[in-house]
């Protein structure tokens, strides 16, 4: 029976949703309002403070359980990249790119596609550190403006790369967990939306890049002023690469193993948790074998150090996310498990049916709403925290009008990740800007039009397909 009116819990839940958006829009973290919201809404749902406290914990546990496989595989990937760094295999893997960086207009695409591929396999933050140290200085000294280099890294890396995340499947898994739609269906729905947003954003960014490249070539003195540090980094990047014997072997073995994983995924139709398990197990095996040959007697201590580093990175990213997601889990189907009541219906669904009754809601309106919500909620610096809100709205408003929720949720995913990747100066963009030697706020302003144009195109395609 669909609700015709809203309960106190529904109104209080929406109050905290709006409070969360207000905090994010004013550069305040979402953790405090969502945590308070969990306790208050939980107390109303159970009719007691003790029950509310238990609901808050159960919500966080539900979110953690759903996201744990993603957290583990990211920790394992970062653990592997630390071992690669010690072996020198990471530098050997990107060495062939150095000969392609003589022309700035070509460098934009070379850096971009390298960042995209590495982001799919080892995630954007390790990828930007690797390219920022070994490839970026050569491109900048070769004539690519630092701002354009930063645009390429952010748009192709966490923008195009993480918004799809086809290999590790962390991003679509978050959307799938929230919507209770199989991750394979989410990925299938993602592809046309992701392709539209990516092509429009990358192409429009290139037109901006070409204009900046011409301007920098016309004022060579200005473009090279203050670039002594970048020249030193370029000299270091062109120096002879020192890699251990196992590092030279693993420079070939690691990409081959990961490519083989992709083949197995397609051949055996592995998706979701099965695909994540394949990648995670492969990465763990690579790390252990490499460590035994690289560190020998010190392998016991080194493996432990790298494991700690990997887990610290994963928990730093997802620690707040699981609590924020726990609050938005109250709005979805997970409420049944949280309350141990199979008849319970997510609070966001109540709002969806309530709004759909008097308002002329259509797929275009819902697509626009999930995009705006994703953009606003991503201003905490991590797009992951914004996915639960956008997908909740997609489910709440898409279900009553019989729209394709997977398509709508895909657009919410694009809005959340792209905003966190390219428009938030205090998030991933700060890391990118530091390697490019530019101001994060200036880089965010340069990224604004390509990102907004891409998301606008995504809204149109989503409305047509949903």
N, C-alpha and C positions, 0 to 999 in steps of 0.2 A: 504494500500500500504506500504510494508516494505521498509525501507530506504536503499538506496545503497550508500549514502554518509552521512557524519555527518555535523551538523550545528555548528556554534560557541558555542551555548549553550551546545551542547553535549561535545565538547572539554573542555570547561571551567568546566563543571560538573565533567568530569573524572579527570581533574587537581586537583580539590578539594578532590575527592575521594582518589587519590594517596597521596595528601598532608596529609589527615587525617590518612591514613595508616602509613605514615612516622612519624607523630607525636606520634602515639600510639606505634610504634616500638621503639621509643626513649624515652618512658615513659613521653610523654607530653599529656595532656588531649585533647580530640577531640572536645571539645565544641567551641573553638575559630575558627579553620578552617571551621567547618561545619556552624557556624553562619555567617561568612564572605561569605562562599559559597552560603548560602541561599540568601543573599542580592545581590551578584553579578549575580548569575545565574537567580534569579528572575527578575533583571533589564533587562537582555538580553532577557528573554522570553517575557516580557511585553513591551520592547522598551523604558523604562523610569525609572528613579530612584524612582519616586513616586510609580509606579507600582511594582517595585522590593521590596520596603519596604512592600507593602501590601501582595505580594506573600510570603515573609518571615513570616509575622504574620499568614497568612492563613495556611501555612504549619505547623507551630507549633500548631495552633488550631486544624488542622485535626489530627495530631499525638496525641494531648492531648485527643481529643474526642474519638479516637479509643482505647486509653489505660486507660481511666478514670475508667472504671469498675474494672480493675486490681488494680489500685492505691487505690481505695476505699476499696476493700476487704482485701488488705494487711494491710491498716491502721486499719481496724476493727479487724483483727487477732492479730496484735500487741497490740491493746487496750485490747483484751481479755486476752492475756498472762500476762499483767501487773496486771489485777484483779486476775488471777490464782496465781500469785506470792504472792500477799497479803493474799489470803485465805490459802495458803499452799497446794492447790490441785495439783500444778505442781510437788512438791516433793513427794507427795503420789503416783502419777501416775508412777514415775520412780523407786520408792522404791523396787518393786519386782526384778529389775535387779541386785540389789546389791549382791544377793546370787549366781550370775552366773559369778563372776569376779575373781575366785580363780586361774584359769589357763589362762596364757597370750594368748595362741593360740585361746582359746575360747573367751576371752575378745575382741579380734580384731573383731570377727563377731558379738558378742553381742552389742558392742558399735555401730558398723556399721549399723546393722539392726534397732536398736533403733533410731539412727540418721536419717535413711531413712524414717521410719514411721512418726516420729515427723516432719520432713521436709515437708512431703506431707500434713500434717494437719496444722502446725503452722509456716511453712517456716524455712529455715536453721539458720538464725541468732538467733532468740529466742531459737531454738532447741539446738544450740551449747552452748548457755549461760546456759541452763538448765542442759544439760549433763555434760558440763565442770565443773559446780559447784558441782554436786551431784554424778556423776557416774565415771567420768574420774579419779579423785584422787584415788579412790578405786582400779581401774584397774592398775594404775601406781604403787601404793604401792604393789599390788599383783604380780608385775613382768613384766607388759607390758611396754616396753620402751616408753618414752614420745613421741619420734618421730613417732613411729608406731601408738600410740593413735591419734596423729594429722593427720596422713595419713588416718586412718579409718574415722575420723570425716569429713574430706574434701572430700574424694572420695565418701563416701556413702551419705553425706549430700547434699552439693550443686552440687556435681558431678552427682551421680545417681538420687538423689531426685529432685533437681531443674531442671535438664535437661529434666525430664519427667513431673513433676508437674501435675499429673493426677487428683488430687482432687481440688485444687484451680484453676488450669488451667491458671495461669498467663503466664507462659512461652509459651505454645503452642498458646495462644491467641495473643501474640505479633507476632509470625510467621504467624498466620492466618490473622491478620490485614494487615500485609505487603503484603502477597501474594493474598489476597482476596479469599482464599480458606476456606471453612467452617472448624471451629476448630475441629469438629468431624473427618473430613478427615485427618487433620494434625495429630491428636492423633493416628489414625489408622496407618498412615504412620510412625509415630514416633516409634511405638512399636518394630518392628524388628531391626531398627537401634539402638535404645536406649538399647535394650537387648544385642545386640552384643557388643557395646562399654562398657556397664556396666560389663558384665561377664568377658570380656578380661581384663579390667582395675582392677577390684576387685580381680580377681584370681592372676594376675601377681603381684599386690601389696601384696597379702598374701604370696607369695613365698619370696618376699623381707622382709616381716614382720617376717616370720619364721626364716630366717637367722639372723636377728637382735635380735630376742628373744633368740636364742641359744647363740649368742655372749654375750648378757647381762647376761645370766645365768652363763656363764663361768667366768665373772668378776664382781662378786656381789658388791665388794667395789666401783668399778667405777660407777656402775649403781645406787647406792644409795647415792653417794656423791652429796651434794648440794640439797638434796630432802626434807629438813626439812619443807619447805613451803608446799610441796605437801602432806607430812604426816599430817601436821596440817589441811589442807583442807580435807584430807581423814577422820580424826577424826571428823571434823565438819559434814561431809556427813553421818557418821554412827551414829551421835547423834540422840536422839529421835526427830522425826519430829513433829513439833507443827503446827497443822492445826485447823482452826476454824470449828465449826459444819457444816456450809454451805460448807466449803472447803472439808470436808470429803464426803459430799453428791456429790458435783460437780466433785470430782475426778472420780466418776463413771458416772455421768450424761453427762459430756462433751464428753468423748470418745464414749459413746453410741449414743449421738446425731449426732456426726460426722459420725459414722458408718452407722447410719440410713440415713443420707444424701447420702452416697455412694449407699445404697440400692435403694433409691428413684431415683437417677440418672440413674441407670441401669433399674429399673422397668418402669420408665416413659420416658426413653431415653432422658434425659436432657443433653445437651452439650453446650459448649460455654457460652454465656451470661446467659442462663437459669441456668446452673450448678453453675456459679459464683454467681448469685443472691441467689440461695438456700443456698450456704455456707455462703455468706455474711450476709444474714438475720438470719441464725441460730446462727452465731457468735455474732451478735448484740443482739439477744434475750438472749443468755447465759450471755453476759456481763451485761446487764441491770438487769436481775433477780438476778445474783450473787451479784451485787453491792448493790442492795436494802437490801439484807440480811446481807452482810458483813459489810457495812459502816453505814447502818441505816440513821441517821440524816446527816451524812457527805457525803452521796451518791452523792448529787448534785455537790459538789466540786470535789470529787474523780473521778467521771465519766468524768468531764471536763478535769481534769489533764491527765487522761489516753487517752482521745481522742486526746489531743494535742500531747502527746507522739507518738501515733500511726501515726498521720498525719505527724509529723516531720520525723519519720522513713521512711514513704512511699515517701514523697517528696524528702528526701535526696537521696533515691535510684533512683527515676524516674524523678526528676527535670531536670538533664542534659539529661537524655535519650530522653525526648519528643522533645527537641530542636535538638539533633543529629538525631533522627528518622525523624523529620520534613524535614531535608535536604535530607535524603535518600527516603522520600516519593515522592520527585521530580522524582525519578527514576522509580516509579511504577505506578499502575493504579490510585492512589490517585491524580495524577497530573490533571486528568479531573475535579475533584471537586475543587482543589486549584485554577486552572485557570478559572473555570466556562466554560470550553470548552469540550464538549463531544467527540470531535474529537482528543483531545490531547492524545499523547502516551508517556509513561514514558521514560525518557532519557536513562535509563539502557537498555530498550528494543532496542533502536536504536543501542547501542553498541553491544548488543547480535546478532542482525541480521547482523551488519557490520562485526563482527568477524567470525560469522558462515559461511559467504559466501566463503572466501578464505581459511580458516583453517579447518583441519580435526577434528572438535570438536565432541567428543563422550561422553557418560555418565561417563566414568572413568575420563576424563580430567575435566569435569564440577564438578564432585564430589571432585576431588583433589583441584580444584580452590576454591570452596566454603569453604572447610576445611581450606586451608591456609589463606583465607580472614578472616574467623571466628577466627582463632588463633591470627592473627596479630591485628585485631580490638578489641579483648577482653583484650588487655593489658592496658586498662584504669582501670581495676580492677572490672568492672561490665560487665558480659557477655551480659546483655541486650542491651547495646549500640552497640554490634557487630552483633546482629541478623539482623537488617535492611540491612547491607552491604552484608552479606552472602546470605540472601534470595533474594536480588536484583540481584545478580549474578546468583543465581539458576533460577530465572525467565527469566533473559535476555538471558542466554545461553541455558537453558533447553527448552524454548518454541520453538526456531527455529528448533531444532532437534527432536521435538515432544516427549521429555522425560517426565517422571512423576515429575512435579515440586514439588509436596508435599513431595516426597521421597528426592529429592535434598535439599529442604528447611529444612527437618528434620535433615540431616547431617550438614547443616550450623548451625542449632540450637544446635546440640550436640557439635560442635567445639567451638562455642562461650561460652556456659555455662560451659563446662568442663575446658576450658582454664582459664576463670575467677575464677573458683572454686578452681583449684588445682595448677596452674602454675604462678599466679601473686602474689608476696609477699606483695604488698601494697593494696590488695583488701580483700575479705572475708578470705583469708588465714592468714592475720595478726590477725584477731579475733580468729581464730582457734588456731594459734600458741601461742597466749597469754594464753589461757586456758591450753594448753599442756605444757607450759613452755619451748618452743623451739624457735629457730630463724626462722622467716618466710622464709628467703631465703634458708636455709637448708631444710625446709619442701618442698618448691617448687622443689628443686633439687631431693628429694626423690620421689616426685610425678611424675616427668617428664616422666620416661619410662613407667609406667603403663598407664598414660594418652595418650601418643603418640601411644603406642601399641593399645589401645582401639580405638582411632580415626582412625588409619590405618586400623584396621579391619572394622570399619564403612565405610570407603571409598570403600573397596572391596564389601561389601554387598550392599551399595548404588548403585554402578556402575552396579551390577547384577540386582537389582530390578527396577531401574529407566528406 
